[in-house]
């Protein structure tokens, strides 16, 4: 599959809002314009979403990579591959290439993501001296009660020797720029109170490197941002990046890290997830080539505005500068440098799986842009609130509160649009509303407030009587019927495409026959909208299913007699996996059966929905049955079909009358063909011969 095209020109305005120093850093580390970086981030998010959909369908996704707009998804088995092929993505069975190197990865250990924090790690000696350590803040968030706590690296909070949790308070490091090789931070210890390590939340090893710190200092109000360090070596608050949500690691995506030692650096994701020794422990994380140094541990890694993970370790070898950093360009690194990040959500070993019951990511939620009703508008008694929330997706919700007491809620679509219907009839007169968007339990947008007037006209409620949610049919243009407000306009849509309109009759009924074929072979939701004066109502019919066109056999015709060099052909839907079975009675002495059983060459042409198969060896004279079945493994209930014909290959015999005898030997030759993988062109088709009887 290809992800949607995100043109860099569409992000020029957003890129212009980035601080100048951050734009310079993107150009310095990645060699791309800031608007292209933002477009690439959205492309990576779309690829991540595609993999998530497949996981939700039970596909064992091992990793995802992008190259331009092309998406490649690695899966565990051939069975999983069929589902990926049906989605249109490139598929590889087996994991992505892992990082291969002799280099040792050291932990990057030594309120806003990327800030530095320090803490005591030993009891004072007889002189009063004690040891200090420092790390970096990952991402701000909340505990289950809405109190502030942040995510960091697990190895920051536990003793390397004993594995015990450090119990001393955590203090903020007040900085004007990255620390690099300076020790001035230690002279200023302790800095402002920040918080304390959360007992039972720190894990380092067995795949994990995550932990939580409660923010208890009174002077702190954590925000969903990552310190930008002026795009490199400036102050931490210079060029901060707003966090809009999480993202899975995608090979080929561009990622930037924030940390107290080396500030802001960027690179490319080389491997989405692999197990790597970090110090004496094993961490499953993404491999990328941005510079990461000691003390950066726990800091933030982002793709655009999306939270990817926290700094875990790198091949820094104790260096305290990035000038000598030699970024690896592929998994076969040799002596090149790379870093490891512990992912928020990629794979099974990730922070949200590990700590999701104790921590929720803080996300900046944009204010809803309400398109209807406008402030001061007149509506019917059951208005629908519709609009958009920029950068939101199906992880977000919109809540509408009418008159301060009646609450209605709906989920945002992946394109950022929302529609929330008031299901209770409102009394005529003026009403107030509040509209707010949210992510999780605690991240909220600003409130949109206004008022509208419900008119005396009682607009009839829109209903859809047929089809019902979950219904299937073989008619690609099924009729939609229902009731509504006489004179209202009813519109039928799937996604953004309109399939028909109708006017509700005087008797309150309406009917729409789609003007075009609706999606076949995959479940889809249909949206029916009623518009009447200022009243808009929406009904969604979920999980409709229209069966894919059945497979057909055009050649040979049933009951026909053909030559042995017959070419089989027919029609099938494009995403089908096609299985051909040829069964007949032939002679044991024929060597051509064994030849055909090894390999036949065939050609499939799917551009116009037809299939063809040409045997490499002619069929022997005799009677045969050809059975062709088709299925899309992603949605077998809507795509399974079968066709069968019987035909005869003409048997003239030789001049001596030595025609081949019927020996009772039954052979079935199976040909499995993946039409979804093919454009125009030839392909070698493997044939499996299954002998069903014996010959005399």
Secondary structure, 3 states (H helix, E strand, C coil): CECCCCCHHHHHHHHHCCCHHHHHHHHHHHCCCHHHHHHHHHHHHHHHHHHHHHHHCCCCEEEEEEECCEEEEEECCHHHHHHHHHHCCEEEECCCCCCEECCCCEECCCCCECCEEEEECCCCCCCCCCCEEEEECCEEEECCCCCEEEEECHHHCECCCCCCECCCCEEECCCCCCCCCCCHHHHCCCCCEEEEECCCCCEEECEEEEEEEEECCCCCCCCCEECCHHHCCCCCCCCCEECCEECCCCECCEEEEEECCCEEEEEEEEEEEEEEEECCEEEEEEEECCCCCCCCCCCEEEECCEEEEEEEEECCCCCCCCCCCCECCCCEEECCECEEEEECCCCCCCHHHHHCCCCEECCCCCCCEEEECCCCCEECCCCEEEEECCCCCCCEEEEEEECCCEEEEEECCCCCEEEEECCCCCCCEEEEEEEEEEECCCEECCCEEEEEEECCCCCCCCEEEECCCCCEECCCCCEEEEECCCCCEEEEEECCEEEEEEECCCCCEEEEECCCCCCCCCCEEEEEEEEECCEEEEEEEEEEEECCCCCEEEECCCCEEECCCCEEEEECCCCCEEEEEEEEEECCCCHHHHHHHHCEEEECCCCCCEEEEECCCCCCCEEEEEEEEEECHHHHHHHCEEEEEEEEECCCCCCCCCCCCCCCEEEEEEEEEEHHHCCCCEEEECEEEEECCCCC
